[in-house]
Protein backbone atom coordinates (compact mmCIF):
# COMPACT_ATOMS: atom_id res chain seq x y z
CA UNK A 1 0.00 0.00 0.00
CA UNK A 2 1.42 3.40 -0.97
CA UNK A 3 1.82 5.72 1.96
CA UNK A 4 -0.11 8.91 1.18
CA UNK A 5 2.48 11.00 2.97
CA UNK A 6 5.20 11.85 0.46
CA UNK A 7 7.00 8.48 0.46
CA UNK A 8 6.61 5.51 -1.90
CA UNK A 9 5.80 2.06 -0.59
CA UNK A 10 9.42 1.00 -1.10
CA UNK A 11 12.70 2.84 -1.29
CA UNK A 12 15.12 1.93 -4.09
CA UNK A 13 18.14 0.08 -2.69
CA UNK A 14 21.32 1.35 -4.34
CA UNK A 15 23.77 -0.90 -2.54
CA UNK A 16 24.19 -3.11 0.50
CA UNK A 17 26.96 -4.83 2.39
CA UNK A 18 27.50 -6.43 5.78
CA UNK A 19 28.26 -3.01 7.24
CA UNK A 20 25.64 -0.80 5.65
CA UNK A 21 23.03 -0.06 3.01
CA UNK A 22 22.06 2.92 0.84
CA UNK A 23 18.80 3.82 -0.88
CA UNK A 24 16.96 6.60 -2.67
CA UNK A 25 13.43 7.86 -3.24
CA UNK A 26 11.89 10.70 -5.23
CA UNK A 27 9.74 13.24 -3.39
CA UNK A 28 6.64 13.29 -5.57
CA UNK A 29 5.42 16.90 -6.08
CA UNK A 30 1.89 15.53 -6.64
CA UNK A 31 1.66 13.98 -3.19
CA UNK A 32 -1.39 15.21 -1.29
CA UNK A 33 0.68 16.00 1.81
CA UNK A 34 2.00 19.15 0.13
CA UNK A 35 -1.46 20.70 0.05
CA UNK A 36 -1.23 21.11 3.81
CA UNK A 37 2.49 21.03 4.69
CA UNK A 38 2.86 23.96 4.14
CA UNK A 39 0.44 25.76 1.76
CA UNK A 40 2.43 28.14 -0.41
CA UNK A 41 5.79 26.69 0.70
CA UNK A 42 5.58 22.89 0.39
CA UNK A 43 8.14 21.08 2.54
CA UNK A 44 8.66 17.35 3.12
CA UNK A 45 7.81 16.50 6.77
CA UNK A 46 11.03 15.67 8.60
CA UNK A 47 9.56 12.46 9.98
CA UNK A 48 9.46 11.12 6.42
CA UNK A 49 13.26 11.13 6.43
CA UNK A 50 13.07 9.02 9.58
CA UNK A 51 10.68 6.68 7.77
CA UNK A 52 13.08 6.48 4.81
CA UNK A 53 15.79 5.22 7.17
CA UNK A 54 13.39 2.67 8.67
CA UNK A 55 12.48 1.30 5.25
CA UNK A 56 16.12 1.28 4.19
CA UNK A 57 17.07 -0.79 7.24
CA UNK A 58 14.26 -3.25 6.47
CA UNK A 59 15.45 -3.50 2.87
CA UNK A 60 18.96 -4.26 4.14
CA UNK A 61 18.00 -7.90 4.62
CA UNK A 62 17.19 -7.90 8.31
CA UNK A 63 13.88 -9.18 9.60
CA UNK A 64 11.23 -7.06 7.80
CA UNK A 65 9.34 -6.86 11.10
CA UNK A 66 12.33 -5.07 12.64
CA UNK A 67 10.94 -2.06 14.47
CA UNK A 68 12.37 1.34 15.36
CA UNK A 69 12.61 1.31 19.15
CA UNK A 70 14.70 4.44 19.77
CA UNK A 71 15.60 7.64 17.95
CA UNK A 72 18.67 8.59 19.93
CA UNK A 73 19.63 11.64 17.91
CA UNK A 74 18.25 13.60 14.96
CA UNK A 75 19.46 16.75 13.24
CA UNK A 76 17.59 18.36 10.35
CA UNK A 77 19.93 20.57 8.36
CA UNK A 78 17.71 22.05 5.66
CA UNK A 79 14.20 21.59 4.19
CA UNK A 80 13.53 19.05 1.45
CA UNK A 81 11.27 20.29 -1.33
CA UNK A 82 8.97 18.49 -3.78
CA UNK A 83 10.80 17.04 -6.76
CA UNK A 84 14.07 16.40 -4.95
CA UNK A 85 15.64 12.94 -4.86
CA UNK A 86 16.64 11.85 -1.37
CA UNK A 87 19.55 9.48 -0.80
CA UNK A 88 19.82 7.61 2.50
CA UNK A 89 23.04 6.02 3.79
CA UNK A 90 22.88 3.68 6.79
CA UNK A 91 25.81 2.14 8.66
CA UNK A 92 25.83 -0.23 11.63
CA UNK A 93 27.53 0.93 14.82
CA UNK A 94 28.33 -0.80 18.09
CA UNK A 95 25.35 -0.74 20.43
CA UNK A 96 24.24 -2.12 23.76
CA UNK A 97 21.30 -4.06 22.33
CA UNK A 98 19.40 -4.56 19.12
CA UNK A 99 20.65 -3.07 15.86
CA UNK A 100 22.21 0.38 16.27
CA UNK A 101 22.78 2.49 13.17
CA UNK A 102 23.87 5.93 12.12
CA UNK A 103 22.25 7.36 9.03
CA UNK A 104 22.43 10.41 6.81
CA UNK A 105 19.94 11.76 4.30
CA UNK A 106 21.08 13.95 1.42
CA UNK A 107 19.94 15.39 -1.88
CA UNK A 108 21.96 16.60 -4.85
CA UNK A 109 22.30 19.89 -2.98
CA UNK A 110 23.95 18.27 0.06
CA UNK A 111 23.20 16.69 3.41
CA UNK A 112 19.72 17.33 4.86
CA UNK A 113 19.59 15.20 8.03
CA UNK A 114 21.61 12.99 10.39
CA UNK A 115 20.29 10.26 12.68
CA UNK A 116 21.29 7.74 15.31
CA UNK A 117 18.70 4.97 15.78
CA UNK A 118 18.17 1.60 17.43
CA UNK A 119 16.05 -1.22 15.99
CA UNK A 120 14.74 -4.31 17.73
CA UNK A 121 12.00 -6.92 17.85
CA UNK A 122 8.43 -5.68 17.27
CA UNK A 123 6.37 -5.30 20.45
CA UNK A 124 3.99 -8.06 21.38
CA UNK A 125 0.45 -7.17 20.31
CA UNK A 126 -1.89 -6.48 23.20
CA UNK A 127 -4.59 -9.16 23.44
CA UNK A 128 -7.15 -6.58 24.53
CA UNK A 129 -9.65 -5.55 21.89
CA UNK A 130 -9.83 -6.31 18.17
CA UNK A 131 -7.85 -4.10 15.86
CA UNK A 132 -8.51 -2.87 12.34
CA UNK A 133 -7.44 -6.11 10.67
CA UNK A 134 -10.16 -8.04 12.51
CA UNK A 135 -12.77 -5.48 11.45
CA UNK A 136 -11.65 -5.69 7.82
CA UNK A 137 -11.81 -9.49 7.95
CA UNK A 138 -15.44 -9.26 9.06
CA UNK A 139 -17.16 -6.54 7.02
CA UNK A 140 -16.43 -5.32 3.48
CA UNK A 141 -16.09 -1.59 4.15
CA UNK A 142 -12.78 -0.14 2.93
CA UNK A 143 -10.89 3.13 2.65
CA UNK A 144 -12.63 6.27 3.81
CA UNK A 145 -15.92 4.34 3.93
CA UNK A 146 -14.70 2.32 6.92
CA UNK A 147 -15.76 4.34 9.97
CA UNK A 148 -14.52 2.10 12.80
CA UNK A 149 -11.05 1.86 14.32
CA UNK A 150 -11.31 -0.98 16.82
CA UNK A 151 -13.63 -3.26 18.75
CA UNK A 152 -13.22 -3.06 22.53
CA UNK A 153 -15.61 -5.80 23.60
CA UNK A 154 -17.72 -8.41 21.87
CA UNK A 155 -20.16 -11.06 23.07
CA UNK A 156 -21.12 -12.82 19.82
CA UNK A 157 -24.84 -12.74 19.20
CA UNK A 158 -25.41 -10.43 22.18
CA UNK A 159 -23.48 -7.15 22.25
CA UNK A 160 -20.47 -5.27 20.93
CA UNK A 161 -18.56 -2.09 21.80
CA UNK A 162 -16.55 -0.35 19.09
CA UNK A 163 -14.94 3.02 18.63
CA UNK A 164 -14.11 5.60 15.99
CA UNK A 165 -11.63 8.44 16.51
CA UNK A 166 -12.72 11.68 14.84
CA UNK A 167 -9.57 13.20 13.35
CA UNK A 168 -9.21 16.72 12.03
CA UNK A 169 -7.95 15.02 8.84
CA UNK A 170 -11.30 13.34 8.14
CA UNK A 171 -12.20 13.72 4.44
CA UNK A 172 -15.44 15.50 5.37
CA UNK A 173 -13.47 18.34 6.98
CA UNK A 174 -11.40 19.05 3.89
CA UNK A 175 -12.11 21.77 1.35
CA UNK A 176 -15.21 20.93 -0.63
CA UNK A 177 -16.27 18.29 1.90
CA UNK A 178 -19.55 17.87 3.75
CA UNK A 179 -18.61 19.94 6.79
CA UNK A 180 -17.47 22.95 4.80
CA UNK A 181 -20.51 22.87 2.54
CA UNK A 182 -22.83 23.23 5.54
CA UNK A 183 -20.63 25.82 7.24
CA UNK A 184 -19.73 23.91 10.39
CA UNK A 185 -16.81 22.00 11.88
CA UNK A 186 -19.13 19.42 13.41
CA UNK A 187 -18.73 15.83 12.27
CA UNK A 188 -21.77 15.13 10.05
CA UNK A 189 -24.51 13.36 11.95
CA UNK A 190 -25.15 11.06 9.02
CA UNK A 191 -21.59 9.75 9.44
CA UNK A 192 -22.07 9.30 13.20
CA UNK A 193 -25.08 7.15 12.31
CA UNK A 194 -23.12 5.24 9.66
CA UNK A 195 -20.28 4.52 12.08
CA UNK A 196 -22.71 3.11 14.64
CA UNK A 197 -24.46 1.14 11.90
CA UNK A 198 -21.15 -0.47 10.98
CA UNK A 199 -20.74 -1.54 14.62
CA UNK A 200 -24.20 -3.10 14.38
CA UNK A 201 -23.20 -4.88 11.18
CA UNK A 202 -20.09 -6.23 12.92
CA UNK A 203 -22.23 -7.68 15.70
CA UNK A 204 -24.66 -9.21 13.21
CA UNK A 205 -21.96 -11.06 11.23
CA UNK A 206 -19.21 -11.54 13.84
CA UNK A 207 -19.51 -15.32 13.68
CA UNK A 208 -20.21 -15.31 9.92
CA UNK A 209 -17.61 -12.84 8.59
CA UNK A 210 -17.55 -12.00 4.91
CA UNK A 211 -15.14 -9.25 3.86
CA UNK A 212 -15.71 -9.99 0.14
CA UNK A 213 -19.32 -9.41 -0.87
CA UNK A 214 -18.66 -10.89 -4.32
CA UNK A 215 -17.94 -14.24 -2.67
CA UNK A 216 -20.91 -14.40 -0.34
CA UNK A 217 -23.66 -12.31 1.17
CA UNK A 218 -23.81 -8.54 1.52
CA UNK A 219 -25.17 -6.74 4.58
CA UNK A 220 -27.92 -4.31 3.64
CA UNK A 221 -29.75 -1.78 5.78
CA UNK A 222 -33.42 -2.65 5.98
CA UNK A 223 -34.92 -0.09 8.35
CA UNK A 224 -34.13 2.39 11.12
CA UNK A 225 -36.41 3.50 13.91
CA UNK A 226 -36.23 5.81 16.90
CA UNK A 227 -32.98 7.56 15.93
CA UNK A 228 -32.15 10.58 18.13
CA UNK A 229 -29.12 12.88 18.02
CA UNK A 230 -28.44 14.60 21.34
CA UNK A 231 -25.05 16.36 21.06
CA UNK A 232 -22.69 17.58 18.33
CA UNK A 233 -19.51 15.62 17.52
CA UNK A 234 -16.32 17.61 16.97
CA UNK A 235 -12.78 16.89 15.73
CA UNK A 236 -10.85 15.17 18.52
CA UNK A 237 -13.87 13.32 19.88
CA UNK A 238 -13.90 9.53 20.21
CA UNK A 239 -17.16 7.82 19.32
CA UNK A 240 -17.91 4.78 21.49
CA UNK A 241 -20.67 2.65 19.99
CA UNK A 242 -22.57 0.24 22.24
CA UNK A 243 -24.83 -2.06 20.24
CA UNK A 244 -26.92 -5.03 21.35
CA UNK A 245 -28.86 -7.72 19.54
CA UNK A 246 -32.64 -7.43 19.93
CA UNK A 247 -33.55 -10.34 17.70
CA UNK A 248 -31.95 -12.48 15.01
CA UNK A 249 -34.02 -14.56 12.60
CA UNK A 250 -32.26 -16.45 9.81
CA UNK A 251 -30.48 -13.76 7.74
CA UNK A 252 -32.16 -10.80 9.42
CA UNK A 253 -30.97 -9.05 12.58
CA UNK A 254 -32.55 -6.28 14.65
CA UNK A 255 -29.99 -4.28 16.64
CA UNK A 256 -30.34 -1.40 19.11
CA UNK A 257 -27.55 0.92 20.12
CA UNK A 258 -26.19 4.19 21.31
CA UNK A 259 -23.07 6.28 20.79
CA UNK A 260 -21.17 8.06 23.55
CA UNK A 261 -18.48 10.74 23.62
CA UNK A 262 -16.74 11.14 26.99
CA UNK A 263 -19.50 8.97 28.51
CA UNK A 264 -22.19 11.38 27.26
CA UNK A 265 -24.76 10.12 24.72
CA UNK A 266 -24.69 11.68 21.26
CA UNK A 267 -26.89 9.15 19.43
CA UNK A 268 -29.65 6.68 20.27
CA UNK A 269 -30.99 4.00 17.89
CA UNK A 270 -34.06 2.08 19.01
CA UNK A 271 -33.92 -0.38 16.13
CA UNK A 272 -31.75 -1.04 13.11
CA UNK A 273 -32.75 -3.88 10.81
CA UNK A 274 -29.99 -5.55 8.78
CA UNK A 275 -30.55 -8.18 6.13
CA UNK A 276 -27.95 -10.52 4.61
CA UNK A 277 -28.61 -11.09 0.91
CA UNK A 278 -26.83 -13.03 -1.80
CA UNK A 279 -25.06 -10.72 -4.22
CA UNK A 280 -26.90 -12.43 -7.09
CA UNK A 281 -30.22 -11.30 -5.59
CA UNK A 282 -29.00 -7.69 -5.34
CA UNK A 283 -28.01 -7.64 -8.99
Secondary structure by P-SEA (a helix, b strand, c coil): cccccccccccccccccccccccccccccccccccccccccccccaaaaaaaaaaaaaacccccccccccccbbbbcccccccbbbbbbbbbcccccccccccccccccccccccccccccccccccccccaaaaaacccccccccccccccccccccbbbbbbbbccccccccccccccccccccccaaaaaaaaaaaaaaaacccccccccccbbbbbbcccccccccccccccbbbbbbbbbccccccbbbbbbbbbccccccccccbbbbbbbbccccc
